[in-house]
Amino acid sequence: MSNTFFLHTFILLLVGNVKSLPLDETAQAILQHNVNELKQTVVGLTQEVEELKHPKVVAFLAELGGNYFFPTYGQTLVYNQVHLNTGHGYSEYQCVFTAPVNGILF
């Protein structure tokens, strides 16, 4: 069974226990607030795990147009022919490649 299942089960048990505790209204409200925050955390972490299971793959292969033998710093290189644009990281309209992660790209 997955860790998510156990976490959801734990929260359900916690919610049931919070509602059955003989506490005053203030303590009950504080505990319920904490349980709600835990639920939100579980939802966020579950979404993050799903995103990490399916990383975005981005690659492009293109040919330069024009004279870019000595490009200047900050100059946008416009590709005149795009052969591969997996993941649509390169925008032919804006002439910009957006990497999905920081780092060195080859």
N, C-alpha and C positions, 0 to 999 in steps of 0.2 A: 504494500500500500504506500501511497505517496506521503511525503511530509505534509503537503497541503491538506490532505484528508485528516491527518492527526491534528493539525493546527485548527482546522475548522471544527472538529469534534471537541477539542479543548475549549474553544471559545463558546460553543453551544452549551457545554457543561457549565462553564463559568457564568454565562448569562442566566441559566436556570438556577444556579446557586446564588447569584446576586439577588434575584427576585425573591428567593425564599428565606434570605437571612433576616432575622429580627433586628433590623437597624432603624435608626430614625431616618426621616426623609432626606436630611442633608447628606448623611453617609451613603444612603441608597443612591442619591443623585450623583455623588462623586464616583462611586463604583460603576454606575451605569455609563457615565461619561468616559471613564477609563476603558470599559469594554467596547464602547463605540469607537474610540481611538484605535484600539487593537484591531477591530474589524477593518477600519480604513487602511491600517498598515498592512494587513494580510492581503487586501485587494490590490494595493499598490505593489507589493512584493510579488504577488502572483502575476501581475501584468509584466513586471520587469523580468521575471524568469521566462515567461513566454517570448518576450522580445529577444532575450539572450539565446534562446533555443533556435531562433531563426534570424541569424545576422543578415544584414543587407549586403548583397554582393554588388559591387560597382566596378566596371572596367570599361575602358574605351580605347579604340585604336583609330587614329586619324592622321591625315597628311596636312602639313602646313601649306598655306598659300602665301604669296607675297615674299618679300625679302626680309627674312628673320635671321640672317647669318650672325648678326651681332644685336640681339634684342636688348633693349634698355631695361633697367630695373623698374618693375611695376607695369611693364608693357603687356597688354593683352595679346596673346597669340591666337590668331583666328585661323581655324582649320578649314580648308576649303573642301575637304572630303572626309566624311566620317564613315569608317567601315564597320565599327562595332561600338555599341553604346548600351551595354548590359546594365540594367538598373537605372538608366536615364540620368547618370551623374553629370554628363556633359549636356549643357543646353546650347543647341545650335542657334537659338535666337539671341541669347545673351552672350554667347561665346565664352562661357565660364564652366569649368569643371568643379563640382562640389564633392569633396571627399566625405564619406560617411563617418570617418574617424580621423583623429589627429595622427600624424606620423610621417614616415618617409614612404613615398609611393613610387613604384617602379613602372 
